[in-house]
Amino acid sequence: MFVCGLIGVAGAKCPDQVQAALEVIAHRGPDGRGVYADEAVPLGHNRLAILDPAHGHQPFETEDGRYILTFNGEIYNFKLLAQHLRRRGVVLRTNCDTETLAYWLREKGVDGLSALNGMFALAFWDKVDRRLILARDRFGMKPLYISPQSNRLIFASEIKAMLPWLDVKPNFDAIKEFLTFQNVIGKHSFFSGVEQVGPGEFIEWVPDQVRRGTYWRIEFPEPSSLSAKEASHRYRDQLESSVERHLISDVPLGSYLSGGIDSGSVAALAARQINAPLQTFTGAFTDGRYYDEREGAFAVAQSVNAQTHEIEITPEHYLENIVDVLWHLDEPTLGTGALPQYMVSQMVSDHVKVVLTGHGGDELYAGYQVNKSIFIRDNLARAPFSALGMLSSVRRDELTRVLYFLLFPLLVPEVRYGIFIMTSSKEWRRLAGPGLVETCEEYGPFESVRDLVDGHGYSAEQSLFVFYLRTYLRTLFTQEDKVGMAHSIEARMPICENGLLDFAMSLPLSTKLDGGRLKSIPKAAVSDVLPSAIYRLPKRGFPTPFARWYRCNPLRDFLAELLLSDRSRSRGLYSEKFISQLFKSCTETDSDTLWDYARANKLYALSMVELWFRIFIDGESPYKANL
């Protein structure tokens, strides 16, 4: 098992350039580096060795020299695939998923991708047929970018490695999409001509031709008739098995631990399956009890006798690291969590090489308040008593967000999909400066939302599931991958395993919200291994106190220079009047409400866009940006 960074150029002979590009993403693999090159395709690989470190060097060539593989990730069912191959007479010489994957793809081609259970981004080259296959796992846990050009295809784990082959220009459609949703919904990126390989997709390249295909689609089965109790038992069995598979490692391993159910359940189940105290890692803010999740985290840690590590994140961390964070991310991403994730990952790297996470529980098993909104709205006419019962279950700390998704669609119809709108169409006209108005006047960001869920025959709850799986969760994975790999660590997500995804798609929303509780199935499934105190804590999701930080120096001046200076104004991205009013409203208040958080969130997003221009368009060094 090897997590890595990969880079390649199909249709060009440039091994020296590929070697140089690997240096740009050296953080993704400090344990080794390799380049394969022939007349048509050079492939580069940086290696972070996790299992069987003595073997599995990449790019990997099959014994006959015909097939070459470079891949980033882990194939958790590789032993089962290896058994199948050996029955067919294939001789495997290592205990490494790299070799198994190479021969599996030799036997099956793209038809074998659906059998893979793991997280991966791969490039597989057949030098006889001159055919290249690129593919990404069904969740999108490992990033993979492509830039199709007239006679070649550039691809890599991170966009920054592709820059020598690009005419670097901003993609204003993606920027408008980000400023609307604080997320890029489609496959495009901030870089013109660069897009993602989508989750469950493959790309097939032969000289002068590129074909995009899908090896796994979201297909909902008939709703399960399991009771909530039966569903929780099955969830527990599957999660325990998944955690066991995710513990396979020949290097030190630990677990993130917040005050939430998901990271707590993964850590608790992992602690039961290892022979030494589990090392856990927690980030915290000291800006008030709401921002400090250590109470729940330490309750779990104490219950499993974990060896705890913590970091208190400060405004100084923000100032010292935010440029590096954005450079590693390649482009601004969802929410304000990248900085705290980056700091916790840095702490993790001092102790272990692999860390388990609780990603996916909210998206797959109805952990967000929007699920209650959709249930209420969908049942109000056909099952009014069920809808009213769910409405009565809404807790005080859930009320604002539930009402937002219930009522705001009356003003902005697209909110009905369950999407948070950071900048409405009406506000966009006040926000956008001439630099944005002139470049993306005809682009409507809601098109990406409609393309994702409309026309597929989904019910309202299924549309919500698809939307969060294909947008929020995909972005969170990319963010987690890049801030982790910035410090050469691998993050693994046991909840995001094929079987648990299939199970989640089989459960109706009424079961997932049993008793009016968000994420009721996971909560019931681990009630015997988690301390009762964790169930009494409100859902927070690693909130950041940026609204408070932005009112004081050093961050107030930092943001003012980013957004209000002559330099930023000359770029023309934002209306000077709008940005001045937003800055003033954020920095000249003493309140700390959800509204203050939303305004600070917007200020953060706008500043990250400006910072992106300075790093990638203006060409400033990521470590010595003259801000």
N, C-alpha and C positions, 0 to 999 in steps of 0.2 A: 504494500500500500504506500503510495507516494502522492503527496500533495505537491503541486509545483506551479511553475509558470511556463506556458508554451507560446511559441511564436512561429509563424511560417508564412511563406510567400509562394503560392501556387502559380506557376507560369513564369518564373524568373530564376536565374542562377546568381544568387547573392549570399553565399554562406558567411562571408566576412561581415556583411551588414546584419545578418541574423545574430551572429556572435556578439556584435556590439549592442544589439537590442536586448539581448539577454542580460547584459549588465544593468540596463535601466530597471529591470524587474528582478534584480538579484535577490531582493528580500523574499521573494516567493520560494526560493530554494537554495539555501546556503550549503547543502550537503553534496552537491555535484552539478556538473553542467555538461551538456552534450549537444552536438550538432550533427545531423545527417544531411547530406546534400547530393543531389544528382543533377542532371541537366534540366530537370523540370521543376523540382520542389526541394527547397531547403527547409528542414524542421529543426527548431531549437527547443531545448528543455532545461529548466532549472529545477533541481531536485531537493525536496524535503522528505527524507526517508523516515517512515513510520513503522513498517513491518518488513522483516527480512532485509535489513539495510545493506547486507553484503551483495544482494542481487537486485535485479530489476532496473538496472541502469537504462536510461532513456536518452534519445529515441531507441526503441527496442526493435530489433530485426528478427523475423522468423528464421528458422534454421536454413531454409532454402534461399534466404536473402531477398525474397520477392516482396514481402510486406513489412512496412515500418509503422510503428505506433508511438505516438507521444500522447500522454493523457494526464489530466489533473484530477485527482479525487480518490475515491475508495469504492470498490465493488464488494459489497458485504456478502453477497452470495457466490463469491468466486469459487469456493470449494465445491459447491454443487455443480457449477458449470465445469469445473475441472474433472469431476467424476464423469460427467457426460462425455467430455472430450476423450478421456482415457478409454471409455468403453468403445469409442470409435477408433482406437488405436493411436491417438495422439500422445507422444511422449513429452511430458512436462518435467522440467529439470529444477524448478524452484518452487518455493512456497509463497509466491508473490502473485498478486492479482494482475500485474502488468502482463506477465507471460500468458496467463489464462485468458485475459481479454484479447490479446493479439490473436491467439489461435481460435478463440470463439468467433471473432470477426472474420477471420480467414474462412471459417466454415460457414458462417451464417450471413455475413454482410449486414446490410441495414435491417434485414429481417430479424437479426439477433439482438437488436438494441432493446426491444421491449422486454426481454428476459432479464435485463440488468437491474439489480436492486442496489442502489447506491447513489452517490453524488459524483458527477463527472462532467468534464468537458474533454473531448478527444479529437485527435486528427489521425486518420488511418490511411496510409498511402499504398496503393498497389502499383508498383513501378513497371509491371509488365503491361497491364491494361491501361496504365496512366490514368488512374481514377483515385480521387481523394474524397474521403468521407469525413465530415465534421459533424459532431453531435453533442448535445447537452442533455443532462438528466431531466426527468419529467417535472421536477419541482423548479429547476433553474438554480440549484444550490451553488453551482460552480459557473463563473462568468465565462463567456466566450463571445468575442466581437469579430465582425468581418467588415471588410471594405471591398466590395466588388468593383473592379476597375476594367478598363477596356480589354486587356489581355492577361489579367492576373487577378488573384484573390489574396488579399492580405488578411491574416487572422491572428488573434492573440488573446491571452487571458486578461490583459489590461490594455487600454487604448494607448497609454503613453508609450508602450513598446512599438506601436504601429506608426508613430509620428514621422519617422524618416521617409516613409512612403506616401505620406498624405500632403495634400495642399490644405493646410490647417485653416479652416474657416468655421465660424459659428453656425449652428443649425437653429435658426430663430423659431422654427415651428416647435422644436423640442423645448426651447427656452420658454416660449409662451405656454406650452403645456405644463411645464414645471411651475411657472408662476401662477397658473390657475389651480393646480391640484397639490403643489409641493411634491410632485412626483411626475416622472415621465411614464405615461401609461403605455404608449406604443413601443415598438422595438428600436426606434431611432434614438440617437444620442445627441449631446450638445455639439458633437463634431460632425460637420457636414460630410456625408458619404460614409459614415460609420454607423452600423446597427448591430443589435444583438442577434445571436442565434437564440430563438425562443425556447422555452422549456418544452421538452418532448419533441424537438425538431432535429432534423439533420439537413446538412448541405452536401450535395454531391457535385464535385467539380471534375470535369474533363477539359482538356484544352479548348478554350473559346466557348465554354458552356457551363452555366451554373444552374443547378436545379435545387429547389427547396422543397422538402417534404416533411411529413409528420409521422413519427413512429408510435406516438401515444396521444390519444385524444381523451378529453374529459367526457365520459359517458356515464350517466347516472343509472344505476340499476333500479329495480322496483324497490320502494321504501321497505326497510326492514320492519318486521313485526315484533322484534325483540322488545321486551320491557326495558325500562331505564335500568333496573337492577341487573338484568341479563347483559345489557349493553356495557355496563360498567365492569362486569366480570370479564367480558371478552376484551375490553380495552386494556384492562390490567394485564391479562395474559399476553397480549400482543406487545404492550409496552415493555414488559419484563424481557421478552425475547429480543426485542429490538435493542434495548439497552445492552444486553449481553453481547450482541453482534458488534455494537459500537464500542465496546471495551477492548476489542482485539488491537493490541499495540505492543511493539517492542521498545517503546520509549515512554517516559513518564507521562501520566494522564491525570487530569483533574476535571472540575466542573464549575461552570458559572453558577452563582447562587444569588438570586434576588429575593424579594419578599413574596414572590408569586407561586402559584400552584405548579406551573409547568417546570420551571427550573428546580423547584423543590422536589417534585416527584422524580425527575431524572436523577438528581443527586442522591436521593434516599434509596432508590432502587439500585443505583450503581454502587453505593456504599455497601450494600448487602452482598455484592458479587465479587468484591476484591478482598485481598488478604491484608491490606494495610489501610490505615486511615485515609479516607478520600481527602484530597486537597481541594478546597473550594475558594472561589474568588468573587468578591463583592465590591461594587463601587457605590459611593455614597456622597451626598451633598450635606453640608452642615448649615443650610439656609432655612431651617425649619423642619418640623417633624414630617410634614407632607412629603418632603424631598428626601427623606432618609428612610430607606427600606431595610435597614440593618436589623430591626426588631424581628421581622419575619425570617430573614436570612439566617440570623444567628440561632433562632429557635430550631430551625431545621438542622443546622450544623451541629448544635448541641445534641439533638436527638439521635444523630448517626455517628457521633464522636469524630467529626471531621476536623481536619487541620485547616484552620481558616486564614485567609489573607484578605486584607481590605485596603482600599485607597480612598481618601477623601479628595474629591475633585474641586478645584478652586478656579476663580477667574484668571489666576496666573497661568494655570494649565491651558486655559482657552487661548490666551494671548501667545503663549509659547508654542502651541501645537496646531492651531487651526489651519495654518498654511500647509503643514505637512499632511494633515488629515485630508484636505481637499485634493492635494496632489496625489495621494494614494487612491482616493475615490475616483479620480479622473473627471468627475462632474458632480454637481450638487445632487443630493439624494433626499429621500423622505425624512421629514421630521428633524429634530435637533439631537438625536441620539448618537450621531457618529463620534462626536468628541468624547463623551463618557465611555463609549465602547472602545475607542482608541486607547484611552488611559488604562482601562481595566485589562485590555489585551497586552499592553506593555508590561503590566504587573505579572500577568500570567506567564509571559516569556521568560521571566526570571526563575520560574519553578518547574514548568512542564512544557511539553511540546504539542500535546493534544488536549483539547478542552471540550466537554459536553455542554450543550445549550438546551434551553427549553423552547426554541423557536417552533412555531407551527400550531401550538395548542389553541391559541385564540382564533386563528383563521380556519382551522379544520373543525373545531368543536365548539364554535359559537361563544367566544369569549368577549366579544365586543358588544357594547350597548345597542349598536345598530341592529343586531339580530332580534332584539325585542321589538324595535320599531317595525321591522319588516313583518314579523309575526302578527303584531297588532293590526297593521294596515291590511295585511293579506287576509286576515280572518274576520275583520270587522263586519262584513256583509254576510258571509256564509256561515260563520261560527261566532256570533257576537259574544256569547258567554265565555268562550275561550279567549277571545281578544280582551275582554274586560278583565278576565282573571289575570292575564299577563300584565295588563296595565296596572292592576292593583299590586303586582309584585315588584314594580319599579322602586328601587331604593332611592333615597335622597341624593346620594352621590352619583346615581345613574340618570337622574331626571333630565338634566340639561341636554345631554347628548341624545337621549331617547326622543325628546321633544324636537330637537333639531332635525332628526331624520324623519319624524312624523309630519312636521309642519312646514319646514323649509322648502320641500318640493312644490308647494303652492306658489313660491316665488321663483325658484330655479328648478325646473322639471327634472334635470339630470341628477339631482340629489336623490331621486327615488331609487337609483341604483345602489345607494349606500355609500356614495363617495363624498368626502369632505371637500368643499370648495373653498380654497384660500382666497381666490380673487374672482368675484362674479363678473359676468359680461359687462354689467353696468359699471362696476368699480374699475374694470380694465381700462375703460375709456378715460378714467381719471389718473390711473397709474402710469400707463405707457407713455414714454417720451417718443420723440420723432424717430429715434434709432430702432424702436420696436414697431411702431405704427407702420413705417414704410416697408419693413421687411416681412411682416407676417400678417398683413391686413386681411388677407383672404382666408387664412387658416383658422378653422374652428376646432379648438382642442377637444370639444365634446364628441367629435367624430370618432376618436380612438376608443372612447367609452362605449359608444353605440356599436362599433365594429366588434368589440369584445363579447358582448352579451346578447345583442339583438339578432333575431333571425335564426336562433338555434333551438327554439322551442323550450327554453328553460322556464321553469316557474320562478316566482319572485325570490324564493329562498335559494333556489339553485343559481340564479343570476348573481345573487350576493356572494355565494360560495365561490363561483368562478371568478368574480371580480377581485376578491381578496386573495385568492390563490395565485392569480396571474398578474397582479399588480403589487399590492402591499407586501405580500410574502416574498415574491421574487426580488423586490428591491431590498428588503431586509436581509435576504441571503447575500446579495451582492455586497451590501454594506458590511455585513459580518465577515465575509470572505476577505475583503480588501483591508479592513482595519486589523484583522487578525494576521493576514499574511504580511502586513507592514512590519510585524514583529516576528515573522517566521513561525507562526503557530497555526495549527489546524483546528477549526471548529467543526464539531459533529452534532447532528440534530436527530436524536433518536425518535422523536415524535413524527418526523417527516420521513417515514419509511413506507414503501409501497403498500404493504398490508394495512397500515394505519390510515393511509390516504383512501384506499378502497373502502375501508370500514366507515370512515367519515362520510363518504359519498352515499353510503347506503342508509344512513340514519336520517330520519326526518327532523326538521327543526324542532318540532314539538317534543321529541325525545331529548335532544341536546339541551333544551331549556326546561327540562323536567322540574316541576316544583317552582317554576319562575326563577330559577337560578341560572345565571350565565355559566357556561362550561360545566354543566351539572354532571356529565358522565366522567370526565377526568377527576373532578372533585370527589365523587363517590368512590371511584376506583382506588384511590390512594389514601382514603381516610384513616386506614390503620397504620400507615407508615409516616404520616405527617402530623406534627403537633397541632392540637386543636386551635392554638392561638393564631395560626396562619389563616384559618377560615374566617376569622373575625376582622381581618384587616381589609381596607378598601382596595379595589383594583387601581393600580397606579401606572404601571408600565414604564418604570424608570423615568419619571418626570424631571425636567431640567429647570433650574431656577434662573434661566436667562433673563426673564422679565425683571428680576431684581438686579442681576449683574449689570444690565445695560444702563442702569441709572447712575452708576458710579464709575470712576476711573479705576483701572486703565481702559476698561472696555468701552466706556462712553466715547472717549476720544478716538479709540480705534475704529469704532463704527462711523463716527462723524467723518473721519478721513476717508473711509471706504465709500460713503454714500453722499456726502455733502461737499467734498472737495472739488476744485475746478477740474481736476483730472477725471473724476467720475461723471461730473456734469457734462463734460465735453463728449463723453461717449453717447449721451442722449438716450440711454435705456429707459430712464424714468422721468416722469414729470417732476420738475424741481419743487413745485408747490406741494404735490402729493407726498414726496419723500420727506420734505421738511416738516409737514404736519404729522406724518407718522412718527418720525424721529422724536418730535416734541411730545407727542401723546404717550410714547413709550418711556421716555426718560424723565418726564416731569409729573410723576404720579407716585403715590405711596401705596396704592392698593395692590392686591395680589389675587386677582380673580381669574376665572377661566377666560374672560374677555382680555385681561392683561396678557395672559399666556398666549392667546391667539395673535395679538398685535406683535408681541415679541417674536413669535414664530415667523410672522411675515417679515419682520425686520431682519431676522436671521437669514431667511431665504433670499431676500433681495441682496444682502451683503455677500452671500456665498456666490451669487451670480457675478457680481462685480469682481470678487476675488478670483473666480474662474477665468474671467477675461484677462486679468493681470498675469496669472500664471501661464495660461496656455495660448493666449492670443498675443499679449504683449511680450511674452517670452521671458518672464522673470524666473530666476532660479527658485525652486520650491523651498530651499532652506535659507535663502538670503533675499527674500522679497523685500524690496524697498517700499514699504507701505507708509 
